[in-house]
């Protein structure tokens, strides 16, 4: 007796959804069925994806996602350009900025170092970060780099690598890290805003 199987196209949709954070095979399948139950949902998703593919890019300075050459933060003349905060993801930048505790600019990495998975400095954008720091130092505008990676094993490894690389090139540049008010093992984007603000104000020299 034949058993019901998903069509190849539907199976491909489920597999694509399952690659998203927070989705497993079952939740991906439920999401796919939800989209197909109403064609308007699928059409809306198609339009949104097409719009992102056509319009969204990385800011040329901080690498956040935006729809222009520079994001609103990098083009904001009221921001303190002498302060640069390095975060792991766009979500972390959004969380830090929502705390209203950081007056400077940002640089967004593409995650954290993880040699076991083959994720090295180049993969997460550390080379581009060093280039950014070099340009800002040469221009005489940078006085402090804040390393805002999470207090996880990978986040710590990324912070130590970055701090060592920057100190080797610019020993007189101040480098700090967010205070340990951030819970160990918790990522910044999931931390409440008051805790984030406290960690910014109490940051310490690295």
MARFITI-469594 format. One line per 2 residues: number of its first residue (from 1); their letters; for each residue x, y, z of N, C-alpha, C. Coordinates in Angstrom, 2 decimals. Each point is the difference from the previous one (the first is absolute). Example, Ala and Ser with C-alpha at 12.3 -4.5 7.8 and 13.67 -1.06 7.14 Angstrom:
2
1	AS	13.19/-5.69/7.80/-0.89/1.19/0.00/0.90/1.20/0.00; -0.35/1.05/-0.72/0.82/1.19/0.06/-0.77/1.09/0.73 .
END
This chain:
206
1	XX	0.84/-1.19/0.00/-0.84/1.19/0.00/0.88/1.25/0.00; -0.27/0.94/-0.91/0.80/1.20/-0.11/-0.28/0.94/1.18 .
3	XX	1.03/0.70/0.44/-0.15/0.97/1.09/0.15/1.40/-0.57; -0.63/0.95/0.66/0.02/1.38/-0.47/1.38/0.61/0.23 .
5	XX	0.53/0.62/-1.02/1.28/0.70/0.09/-0.16/1.41/-0.55; 0.81/0.91/0.51/-0.04/1.37/-0.49/0.51/0.04/-1.44 .
7	XX	-0.55/0.92/-0.79/0.48/0.19/-1.35/1.43/0.55/0.05; 0.78/-0.18/-1.05/1.38/0.51/0.01/0.08/1.50/0.27 .
9	XX	-0.93/0.78/-0.56/0.03/1.45/0.21/-0.31/0.35/1.45; -0.98/-0.66/0.58/-0.36/0.26/1.39/1.11/-0.48/0.93 .
11	XX	0.59/-1.13/-0.34/1.11/-0.52/0.79/1.17/0.98/-0.01; 0.25/0.63/-1.15/1.08/0.98/-0.10/-0.30/1.23/0.85 .
13	XX	-1.28/0.42/0.04/-0.39/1.14/0.83/0.21/-0.31/1.47; -0.43/-1.18/0.42/0.18/-0.40/1.40/1.48/-0.03/0.36 .
15	XX	0.82/-0.54/-0.89/1.43/-0.09/0.25/0.61/1.40/0.12; -0.44/0.94/-0.86/0.52/1.37/0.07/-0.39/0.67/1.30 .
17	XX	-1.24/-0.18/0.44/-0.46/0.60/1.25/0.72/-0.61/1.20; 0.32/-1.27/-0.09/0.66/-0.69/1.11/1.41/0.53/0.25 .
19	XX	0.57/0.72/-0.97/1.34/0.57/0.17/-0.02/1.28/0.82; -1.20/0.57/0.22/-0.11/1.25/0.74/0.18/-0.24/1.50 .
21	XX	0.57/0.97/0.74/0.15/-0.14/1.45/-1.36/-0.19/0.66; -0.07/-0.92/0.93/-1.24/-0.25/0.73/-0.95/-0.96/-0.69 .
23	XX	0.34/-0.43/-1.20/-0.84/-0.94/-0.73/0.65/-1.39/-0.01; -0.83/-1.01/0.26/0.40/-1.38/-0.19/-0.87/-0.58/-1.11 .
25	XX	0.14/-1.28/-0.29/-0.79/-0.61/-1.08/-1.51/0.16/0.20; -0.48/-0.21/1.23/-1.45/0.07/0.24/-0.53/1.44/-0.10 .
27	XX	0.72/0.94/0.62/-0.45/1.39/-0.06/0.11/0.54/-1.43; 0.99/-0.44/-0.74/0.14/0.42/-1.39/-1.16/-0.54/-0.84 .
29	XX	-0.40/-1.22/0.28/-1.13/-0.60/-0.73/-1.29/0.75/0.32; -0.22/0.36/1.28/-1.20/0.75/0.38/-0.01/1.36/-0.69 .
31	XX	1.17/0.66/-0.05/0.07/1.31/-0.65/-0.31/-0.11/-1.49; 0.50/-1.05/-0.64/-0.25/-0.20/-1.43/-1.49/-0.22/-0.26 .
33	XX	-0.64/-0.84/0.82/-1.44/-0.25/-0.16/-0.79/1.29/0.24; 0.44/0.79/0.98/-0.68/1.27/0.31/0.06/0.93/-1.21 .
35	XX	1.13/0.08/-0.66/0.13/0.86/-1.17/-0.89/-0.47/-1.15; -0.09/-1.30/-0.16/-0.74/-0.54/-1.14/-1.51/0.03/0.21 .
37	XX	-0.44/0.09/1.25/-1.44/0.00/0.26/-0.68/1.26/-0.54; 0.77/1.08/-0.11/-0.54/1.25/-0.53/1.00/0.56/-1.00 .
39	XX	-0.31/-0.01/-1.29/0.94/0.48/-1.02/0.49/1.43/0.25; -0.80/0.82/0.68/0.41/1.37/0.27/1.22/0.05/0.92 .
41	XX	0.09/-0.96/0.93/1.16/-0.06/0.89/1.27/-0.27/-0.80; -0.10/-0.93/-0.91/1.15/-0.36/-0.83/0.40/1.17/-0.90 .
43	XX	-1.00/0.68/-0.55/0.29/1.15/-0.86/0.68/1.12/0.79; -0.46/0.22/1.22/0.59/1.05/0.83/1.46/-0.33/0.31 .
45	XX	0.26/-1.27/0.31/1.36/-0.43/0.27/0.88/0.15/-1.23; -0.54/-0.37/-1.16/0.75/0.13/-1.25/0.38/1.46/-0.27 .
47	XX	-0.95/0.92/0.23/0.28/1.42/-0.22/1.07/0.51/0.97; -0.12/-0.43/1.25/0.97/0.45/1.00/1.41/-0.50/-0.32 .
49	XX	0.10/-1.26/-0.41/1.31/-0.56/-0.35/0.57/0.69/-1.23; -0.85/0.27/-0.98/0.46/0.69/-1.20/0.48/1.41/0.34 .
51	XX	-0.72/0.69/0.89/0.40/1.34/0.41/1.34/0.00/0.72; 0.20/-0.98/0.87/1.27/-0.11/0.72/1.14/-0.29/-0.97 .
53	XX	-0.24/-0.94/-0.91/1.04/-0.37/-0.96/0.40/1.18/-0.88; -0.96/0.85/-0.34/0.26/1.10/-0.91/0.55/1.23/0.70 .
55	XX	-0.43/0.26/1.24/0.29/1.29/0.63/0.98/-0.04/1.17; 0.06/-1.11/0.72/0.80/-0.02/1.24/1.45/-0.35/-0.30 .
57	XX	0.89/0.74/0.65/1.44/-0.24/-0.14/0.67/0.25/1.34; 1.29/-0.18/0.05/0.76/0.30/1.20/0.48/1.45/-0.04 .
59	XX	-0.12/0.70/1.12/0.59/1.32/0.12/1.51/-0.13/-0.24; 0.57/0.88/-0.79/1.40/-0.14/-0.37/0.95/0.26/1.17 .
61	XX	-0.52/0.61/1.08/0.87/0.28/1.15/-0.20/-0.99/1.15; -1.26/-0.26/0.38/-0.22/-0.84/1.18/-0.51/-1.40/-0.34 .
63	XX	-0.46/-0.21/-1.24/-0.46/-1.29/-0.49/-1.38/-0.41/0.52; -0.76/0.94/0.57/-1.38/-0.28/0.36/-0.82/-0.06/-1.29 .
65	XX	-1.15/-0.64/0.03/-0.85/-0.06/-1.18/-0.76/1.32/-0.16; 0.02/0.56/-1.21/-0.71/1.25/-0.25/-0.33/0.09/-1.49 .
67	XX	-0.62/1.09/-0.41/-0.40/0.16/-1.39/0.71/1.17/-0.68; 1.12/0.43/0.59/0.79/1.08/-0.60/1.47/-0.29/0.24 .
69	XX	0.87/0.83/-0.54/1.43/-0.24/0.14/0.43/0.03/1.46; -0.55/0.94/0.76/0.26/0.11/1.43/-1.31/-0.16/0.76 .
71	XX	0.06/-0.69/1.13/-1.19/-0.17/0.83/-0.30/1.31/0.75; -1.18/0.13/0.59/-0.35/1.23/0.73/0.97/0.34/1.14 .
73	XX	0.54/-1.02/0.66/0.92/0.27/1.11/1.32/0.56/-0.50; 0.57/-0.63/-1.04/1.29/0.46/-0.53/-0.10/1.38/-0.64 .
75	XX	-1.16/0.36/-0.48/-0.19/1.31/-0.63/-0.50/1.06/0.98; -0.17/-0.38/1.26/-0.50/0.93/1.03/1.17/0.84/0.53 .
77	XX	-0.01/1.30/-0.29/1.09/0.88/0.40/0.08/0.22/1.50; -1.06/-0.35/0.73/0.02/0.20/1.45/0.68/-1.15/0.73 .
79	XX	0.29/-1.08/-0.70/0.68/-1.15/0.62/1.47/0.32/0.27; 0.51/-0.57/1.11/1.41/0.19/0.37/0.86/-0.95/-0.83 .
81	XX	0.68/0.53/-1.00/0.78/-0.82/-0.93/1.31/-0.50/0.62; 0.32/0.44/1.20/1.22/-0.46/0.66/-0.22/-1.31/0.75 .
83	XX	-1.25/-0.44/0.07/-0.35/-1.23/0.73/-0.53/-1.04/-0.97; 0.60/-1.19/0.02/-0.42/-1.07/-0.90/-0.33/-1.26/0.81 .
85	XX	-1.22/-0.49/-0.15/-0.45/-1.19/0.72/-0.09/-1.17/-0.98; 0.68/-1.10/0.33/0.03/-1.18/-0.87/-0.98/-1.04/0.53 .
87	XX	-0.98/-0.38/-0.82/-1.02/-0.97/0.41/0.03/-1.21/-0.92; -0.64/-1.08/0.44/0.01/-1.24/-0.76/-1.02/-0.03/-1.13 .
89	XX	-1.08/0.76/0.15/-1.09/-0.12/-0.97/-0.80/1.30/-0.06; -0.81/0.11/-1.04/-0.90/1.15/-0.13/-0.98/0.03/1.17 .
91	XX	-0.46/-1.16/0.44/-0.93/-0.06/1.14/0.64/0.57/1.26; 1.30/-0.25/0.19/0.70/0.56/1.16/0.09/1.52/-0.09 .
93	XX	0.26/0.51/-1.20/0.06/1.45/-0.18/-1.35/0.63/0.33; -1.08/-0.61/-0.48/-1.34/0.52/0.27/-0.28/0.02/1.50 .
95	XX	0.42/-1.07/0.71/-0.23/-0.07/1.44/0.80/1.07/0.73; 1.27/0.15/-0.37/0.84/1.01/0.65/-0.52/1.40/-0.26 .
97	XX	-0.40/0.27/-1.22/-0.46/1.34/-0.32/-1.34/0.31/0.67; -0.82/-1.01/0.16/-1.28/0.20/0.67/0.18/0.34/1.47 .
99	XX	1.16/-0.35/0.58/0.25/0.31/1.41/0.27/1.49/0.20; 0.28/0.73/-1.10/0.30/1.45/0.04/1.24/0.32/0.82 .
101	XX	0.87/-0.99/0.21/1.18/0.20/0.82/1.26/0.23/-0.82; -0.06/-0.25/-1.30/1.21/0.10/-0.82/-0.12/1.18/-0.97 .
103	XX	0.91/0.99/0.13/-0.09/1.19/-0.86/0.84/-0.09/-1.27; 0.79/-1.07/-0.12/0.93/-0.09/-1.11/-0.51/-0.79/-1.19 .
105	XX	0.96/-0.52/-0.79/-0.30/-0.77/-1.20/0.20/-1.49/0.26; -0.30/-0.81/-1.02/0.06/-1.45/0.14/0.78/-0.64/-1.15 .
107	XX	0.41/-1.24/0.25/0.48/-0.88/-1.08/-0.59/-1.38/0.28; -0.65/-0.57/-1.02/-0.71/-1.27/0.17/0.82/-1.14/-0.59 .
109	XX	0.37/-0.94/0.85/0.66/-1.22/-0.45/-1.05/-0.97/-0.55; 0.48/-1.04/-0.64/-0.91/-1.05/-0.49/0.08/-1.21/0.92 .
111	XX	-0.30/0.23/1.28/0.01/-1.10/0.95/1.26/-0.03/0.85; 0.39/-1.22/0.41/1.12/-0.19/0.91/0.98/-1.01/-0.56 .
113	XX	1.23/0.05/0.48/1.00/-0.98/-0.41/-0.43/-1.39/0.46; 0.15/-0.96/-0.88/-0.30/-1.39/0.34/0.84/-0.91/-0.89 .
115	XX	1.27/-0.23/0.37/0.90/-0.79/-0.85/-0.52/-1.40/-0.31; -0.77/-0.59/0.90/-0.52/-1.36/-0.24/-0.89/-0.02/-1.23 .
117	XX	-0.76/1.08/-0.20/-0.89/0.11/-1.16/0.66/0.74/-1.17; 1.29/0.25/0.11/0.71/0.67/-1.07/-0.29/1.49/-0.11 .
119	XX	-0.45/0.61/1.10/-0.31/1.44/0.00/1.17/0.74/0.62; 0.79/0.65/-0.84/1.18/0.71/0.45/-0.16/1.50/-0.09 .
121	XX	1.09/0.76/0.22/-0.07/1.47/-0.02/-0.55/0.57/-1.29; 0.38/-0.56/-1.13/-0.46/0.53/-1.28/-1.50/-0.19/-0.17 .
123	XX	-0.50/-1.16/0.46/-1.42/-0.32/-0.18/-0.91/0.94/0.79; 0.46/0.49/1.13/-0.88/0.86/0.81/0.29/1.50/-0.21 .
125	XX	0.96/0.32/-0.86/0.22/1.40/-0.35/1.04/0.72/0.83; 0.86/-0.73/0.70/0.99/0.67/0.84/1.02/0.78/-0.84 .
127	XX	0.30/-0.50/-1.20/0.92/0.73/-0.87/-0.57/1.36/-0.38; -1.30/0.01/-0.33/-0.66/1.26/-0.34/-0.04/0.93/1.20 .
129	XX	-0.17/-0.56/1.19/-0.02/0.82/1.22/1.36/0.66/0.22; 1.08/-0.77/-0.14/1.34/0.55/0.18/0.25/1.12/-1.02 .
131	XX	-0.48/-0.19/-1.22/0.14/1.05/-1.03/-0.76/1.26/0.43; -1.20/-0.19/0.56/-0.79/1.14/0.46/0.72/0.74/1.13 .
133	XX	0.53/-0.75/0.95/0.73/0.61/1.11/1.24/0.73/-0.50; 0.71/-0.62/-0.93/1.19/0.63/-0.56/-0.33/1.34/-0.66 .
135	XX	-1.09/0.04/-0.77/-0.40/1.23/-0.67/-0.40/1.07/1.01; -0.74/-0.40/1.05/-0.45/0.97/1.00/1.17/0.53/0.83 .
137	XX	0.96/-0.87/0.30/1.19/0.44/0.75/0.82/0.96/-0.85; 0.17/-0.35/-1.28/0.77/0.86/-0.91/-0.65/1.37/-0.14 .
139	XX	-1.33/0.03/0.07/-0.73/1.27/-0.11/-0.02/0.77/1.32; 0.49/-0.64/1.07/0.06/0.65/1.30/-1.33/0.16/0.69 .
141	XX	-0.96/-0.87/-0.31/-1.34/0.18/0.58/-0.37/-1.09/1.01; 0.78/-1.06/0.11/-0.38/-1.12/0.86/0.80/0.03/1.30 .
143	XX	-0.73/-0.08/1.13/0.69/-0.03/1.29/-0.34/-1.22/0.84; -1.10/-0.71/-0.34/-0.35/-1.18/0.79/-0.75/-1.02/-0.85 .
145	XX	0.38/-1.27/0.17/-0.72/-1.11/-0.62/-0.60/-0.83/1.12; -1.31/-0.20/-0.03/-0.68/-0.83/0.99/-0.34/-1.34/-0.63 .
147	XX	0.48/-1.07/0.60/-0.29/-1.34/-0.49/-1.25/-0.50/0.70; -1.08/-0.12/-0.76/-1.30/-0.37/0.58/-0.43/-1.38/-0.46 .
149	XX	0.93/-0.95/0.06/-0.37/-1.38/-0.29/-0.63/-0.62/1.24; -0.76/-1.06/-0.19/-0.69/-0.63/1.11/0.97/-0.78/0.88 .
151	XX	-0.40/-0.22/1.24/0.83/-0.76/0.93/-0.32/-1.50/-0.12; 0.29/-0.52/-1.19/-0.07/-1.43/-0.29/1.41/-0.44/-0.36 .
153	XX	0.31/-1.29/-0.04/1.36/-0.42/-0.39/0.44/0.57/-1.34; -0.90/-0.04/-0.99/0.35/0.54/-1.32/0.13/1.53/0.04 .
155	XX	-0.90/0.65/0.75/0.07/1.45/0.13/1.27/0.45/0.70; 0.40/-0.74/1.05/1.25/0.31/0.69/1.20/-0.19/-0.93 .
157	XX	0.01/-1.10/-0.76/1.11/-0.25/-0.92/0.10/1.10/-1.04; -1.14/0.46/-0.50/-0.02/1.08/-0.98/0.53/1.29/0.62 .
159	XX	-0.41/0.28/1.23/0.45/1.21/0.69/1.51/-0.03/0.22; 0.52/-1.13/0.48/1.44/-0.10/0.28/0.81/0.17/-1.28 .
161	XX	-0.47/-0.61/-1.09/0.71/0.10/-1.28/0.01/1.45/-0.48; -1.17/0.63/0.06/-0.13/1.38/-0.47/0.84/0.96/0.85 .
163	XX	-0.08/-0.14/1.31/0.74/0.88/0.90/1.50/-0.13/-0.25; 0.49/-1.24/-0.14/1.43/-0.21/-0.25/0.43/0.59/-1.33 .
165	XX	-0.84/-0.17/-1.03/0.35/0.52/-1.33/0.07/1.52/-0.01; -0.95/0.65/0.68/-0.03/1.46/0.01/1.12/0.56/0.87 .
167	XX	0.23/-0.60/1.17/1.06/0.49/0.89/1.37/-0.12/-0.65; 0.20/-1.06/-0.78/1.29/-0.19/-0.67/0.27/1.12/-0.99 .
169	XX	-1.03/0.46/-0.70/0.17/1.05/-1.01/-0.06/1.40/0.61; -0.89/0.17/0.99/-0.23/1.33/0.57/0.05/-0.08/1.53 .
171	XX	1.19/-0.10/0.57/0.12/-0.21/1.46/-0.55/1.16/0.81; -0.10/1.19/-0.57/-0.48/1.15/0.75/-1.51/0.22/-0.15 .
173	XX	-0.66/-0.79/-0.83/-1.44/0.14/-0.18/-0.74/-0.67/1.15; -0.96/0.68/0.58/-0.74/-0.60/1.11/-0.95/-1.07/-0.52 .
175	XX	0.06/-1.19/0.62/-0.90/-1.10/-0.36/-0.70/-0.46/1.27; -1.32/-0.03/-0.04/-0.78/-0.41/1.16/-0.94/-1.14/-0.39 .
177	XX	-0.59/-0.61/1.03/-1.00/-1.03/-0.24/-1.18/0.25/0.92; -1.19/-0.36/-0.46/-1.18/0.20/0.83/0.17/-0.68/1.34 .
179	XX	-0.53/0.60/1.05/0.14/-0.53/1.35/-0.67/-1.35/0.13; 0.41/-0.73/1.02/-0.54/-1.33/0.24/-1.42/0.02/0.53 .
181	XX	-0.64/1.16/-0.04/-1.41/0.05/0.36/-0.84/-0.83/-0.95; 0.55/-0.25/-1.20/-0.68/-0.89/-0.93/0.11/-1.43/0.51 .
183	XX	-1.10/-0.75/0.08/0.05/-1.37/0.50/0.92/-0.88/-0.84; 0.80/-0.81/0.67/0.89/-0.92/-0.71/-0.80/-0.98/-0.83 .
185	XX	0.40/-0.17/-1.24/-0.66/-0.95/-0.89/-1.19/0.55/-0.75; -0.39/1.25/0.31/-1.18/0.58/-0.64/0.44/0.99/-1.07 .
187	XX	-0.70/-0.03/-1.14/0.34/0.90/-1.08/-0.64/1.37/0.23; 0.63/1.04/-0.54/-0.42/1.37/0.26/-1.43/0.25/-0.45 .
189	XX	-0.38/-0.53/-1.16/-1.32/0.30/-0.54/-1.13/-0.49/0.89; 0.29/-0.95/0.93/-1.03/-0.55/0.88/0.08/0.59/1.41 .
191	XX	0.81/1.05/0.18/0.19/0.61/1.31/-0.88/1.24/0.12; -0.54/0.25/1.20/-0.89/1.15/0.16/0.80/1.30/-0.13 .
193	XX	-0.69/1.07/-0.40/0.67/1.25/-0.37/0.71/0.65/1.18; -0.55/-0.08/1.19/0.66/0.64/1.14/1.31/-0.69/0.34 .
195	XX	0.05/-1.32/-0.15/1.24/-0.74/0.23/1.05/0.37/-1.05; -0.45/0.13/-1.25/0.92/0.40/-1.07/0.57/1.39/0.30 .
197	XX	-0.86/0.93/0.39/0.45/1.36/0.29/1.01/-0.01/1.14; -0.27/-0.79/1.03/0.94/-0.09/1.12/1.33/-0.56/-0.44 .
199	XX	-0.02/-0.98/-0.89/1.24/-0.60/-0.50/0.80/0.99/-0.83; -0.69/0.88/-0.73/0.69/1.03/-0.79/0.66/1.01/0.93 .
201	XX	-0.75/0.53/0.97/0.53/1.03/0.88/1.14/-0.53/0.88; -0.03/-1.29/0.34/1.02/-0.58/0.87/1.07/-0.75/-0.77 .
203	XX	0.11/0.25/-1.31/0.99/-0.71/-0.80/1.40/0.22/0.58; 0.86/-0.99/-0.21/1.34/0.05/0.60/1.06/-0.15/-1.07 .
205	XX	1.20/0.45/0.32/1.11/-0.15/-0.93/0.33/-1.48/-0.19; 0.26/-0.37/-1.26/0.29/-1.40/-0.31/1.50/-0.25/0.06 .
END
